[in-house]
Structures are given as C-alpha cells and as structure tokens.
C-alpha cells in the first residue's frame, strides 16, 4: 500500500511537470515551427501544428534577406562592453563601501538603497534632456553611459564582498599592495562566481533592453535587437503581417542568448540562488 | 592618508557621477518640470503650479491607468510568487530530468520580452492562433484575447507570469536550500506532519526571500512596458494602459513633458508609500535569523 502511494505521488509529479514543461516551452516550439509555415498554411482550416515540410533552403535564404546582423552586433556590443563597464564601476564603488569604510560611505549606501527601491523609468524625461545636452543622444556610448550606475550590481557585489574573510584584505594591505591591485588580485578571484553571475545577468538585460534604448536611439543603424524586431513587426501593418518571417527574426535574435545561457546555465542558476543570499 | 582619500574619490567617481547625472538630478528636475507646461520643442516654459496634477487627477484615462496598474501588479505578482514557490518545492530534490525542467522554466526569463511577445501575439490571434485552438479542443468558446478590452489584460498577465515564474523559482530554490535540515528533523521527532512543517518552518524561514521578491516584483510590475507596447499599445480602449505607459505616451508621443512628469511623480509617490508599508510589514512578519 505504501509503495503504491509512493508510486502514484511520483507519477502525478511527473505528469504535472510534463504539462508545465509543455506550457513553458510551447511558445518556443510554436516559434520554430512557425518559421517553416507558408502564409497559406497559416490561414488554413482546420489548423495544423506541424508545417507541411521543413524547407531549410528557403529559411537560410530568408535569414540572408532579413539582415539582422547589424542589430545583433549592436546588442552584443552594448551587452558585453556595457556590462563590463557597469560591473567595473559597481566593483570600485562596492570596494570602498565594504573595505574602506568612513563617515560618508554609510550614507552613500543608504542613497544606493533608496534608488534601488525606485522605478528608474520615472527619470526618463530629464535623463533624455541631459543626454541631449551632452550631445550623446542616438549613440551607443550615451546608452552605456546612462546605464553605467547599476544599483542592482552594487547591491549584489556588496553582499558577496561582505561574506569574504577580511583577513585576506588586511594581509594584502600590510604587504603594501595598492587598492587597485587588491581589488584585481584578491577581491576579484575570491568573488569570481558573483562577478560571473552578475556579468551574465547584466548581459542578458542589456541585450534585451527595449524601452530606454528605443527612446534615445533614433537612427536605424544604432538599433538594438528588440527595437529592430518591433519595427519589423509593425512595418507590414496588422493585415500584411508575415508571421513566418517575424518568427524567424525572433529566433535569430534569441539564438545568441541561448548560446550564452547554455554555456553559463549551471553557474548562473546556482549563482543567483546562493550568492544573492538575502539577509 | 591623503593618498587614501584620493583613491577613495577615484573609486567612487564613475558610479557616483552616473548615479547623480541619470538618477538623482533627473528625480529633482522631474519634480520641477511637473509644475510647468514644457512641450520639449519650444525653449521657454512657464510655471503652471499644480495644474498638471489637477489635470491628471480629473482625467478618466489616469484613473483607468491606476486601476490597470493595480490589476496587472496583483495579477502577476501573486501567481509568480505562489507558482515559483511550488516549482521550487518540486524541483528542489534532485531527480532525473530535474535540471532540464529547471532550465525550461527559466528560459522564458532570459529571452527578450519583445521577441517572445511577438510569438505570444500570434498565439493569441483570434482566428489563427493556438490559444483559441486549445480552448476549442477543451470545448470552451473562443476569446478575442488581445483584441477585446475585456480579455487583453488577461493575455498580458498570462504572458508576464509565464516569463517570470522561473526567476522567482530560482530565488526560492536557494532559500529552501538554506533552511537547516536539523529543524525539520526536530519537528519530525515532535510528530509534525509535512503540511504543518511547511506552514510552521518552511514559510517563516523563507520569508526574507518572499519579502525581497515582493519588493522586486512590485517595482518591475510598475515599470512594465515591453509586452504592452508590442502586444496591445495600451489598448483596446485603454484597457491595458498602465501608469508607466500613460507616462510614456504623454512624454514621448505627445511631448507633454509637464503632464508626463506629474504622472512620474505619482508613480514615484506610490512606490515610496508601498516601500514604507512593506518595510513596516517586514518588521512584523519577516523572520530574520
């Protein structure tokens, strides 16, 4: 009886998980299958989930015609360089508030904490004006500069630095190491997994970013992927919508992220779960 | 000592300059602009006092947006937190395939909201999408989804929950791992069953994570934009226009910077009030070690 009960719990768990797995992955399956559907197939009744045939030649041809390469490069550039700069600024700042405490550092952290609680989007109008005054509107440099101060990154790194043993820091200081080299050769290696997780998280966020970039970037050649996708989506109008091509564009935008995710998946998941230790 | 101060200054500068330029100064200028009639194009602006605030508070679009923001926030935060916890509880014990399930649940979170919103727009298409096909299969009447003011918000909420469950799940998995096993063992010896263990041990022990997730999710719910812009653009009939969307329309489509800034200040005020209430509640109910 006990064994039967256990088996049925086990079975129902797997059925439940399989159903939810389908719920989570269905949009992706739908997207991939959509690439191979022609407009005629999309309109047909009764509806079929699978396309008639998988014409890879046509798909490769369409990829060449879409020319999304430029946007993917822009997004990757902002994702990699922007995240690097963002984490560098946050690491320097967190280093001071954790290891070089003084009268003012406590207040600086309170300021950071307060901004963490605020929706950043409310600053978009004045930030837009400030960027315009600096002549950085419609540039990727302006986008990266305005995203430089990541309150989340400071929050995350501070948490990780605090868990580090203070002795390593003191020993390096007695050895006469400069603060920059302590950060580089002591603090960084000891917090590697936090830096790694943070880098992937910010890369994903910057790559996907939509609202703020679409406000400040106006010329087509500067678009990030999300903005380019949206433009591609609306240009045909609601009725001339070519779903097959839209699905293809979405897929090629997602692929670089899937690669990043596949490489970093294990460490990313344990990193968020463990290092974020909310205290 | 002097050298140390110089180092401190240099270390703090990059972050602080950017924080001041794009956070602190904009907050105060935003407050200033909210008392003017600035239209972004003309160089001059005049002080109009509280006119913008009076305007928005008497505007039916505004009260609709407040209501939509509340519906969206509650409709996404509660399911994400509850379901995220359920998945974390199920996937916490390692078994064959558990990491695949974990990855599937998490993958919507990493993909660009705009890209997957496009996919969901097609799923929600009344005549060609799969959502209605599924309803038909279950013997239910089809819905107009994003094309009707009654169901558009539901569509946006389903999408948002789909996208954010993985994120809450991962935080809960870490939190569940940190609960000391010895407490459960002691409770078993005292004869507690698994349901009372869940309510008396697990829930209080993970309450800091619940609090954290509630705060983070409220802030991101208030700032929701991408899926609304792609799937409905606030429509039909303003049924999915949230406060932030109203702000965006006023500022960057109509160039009513004064009115937009007034909306921004209201958003800010609501967030502040919620944070204060949250902090009060946390003091009473959140269990810190």
Interface residues (C-beta under 8 A of the other chain):
Chain A: X13 X16 X17 X20 X21 X23 X24 X25 X26 X27 X28 X30 X31 X34 X42 X43 X47 X49 X88 X89 X90 X92 X93 X95 X96 X100 X102 X108 X111 X112 X115 X117 X118 X119 X120 X121 X122 X123 X124 X125 X126 X127 X129 X130 X145 X146 X148 X149 X151 X154 X178 X179 X180 X204 X207 X208 X210 X211 X215 X225 X226 X227 X229 X230 X233 X243 X246 X247 X250 X253 X254 X257 X258 X261 X265 X266 X269 X272 X273 X274 X276 X277 X278 X279
Chain B: X4 X7 X8 X10 X11 X12 X14 X15 X16 X18 X19 X21 X22 X23 X24 X25 X26 X27 X29 X30 X33 X87 X90 X97 X99 X100 X101 X102 X103 X104 X105 X106 X107 X108 X110 X111 X112 X113 X114 X115 X116 X118 X119 X120 X122 X123 X128 X130 X133 X162 X165 X166 X170 X171 X173 X174 X175 X177 X178 X208 X209 X211 X212 X215 X219 X222 X223 X225 X226 X229 X230 X244 X247 X248 X251 X252 X257 X260 X261 X264 X265 X267 X268 X271 X272 X275 X288
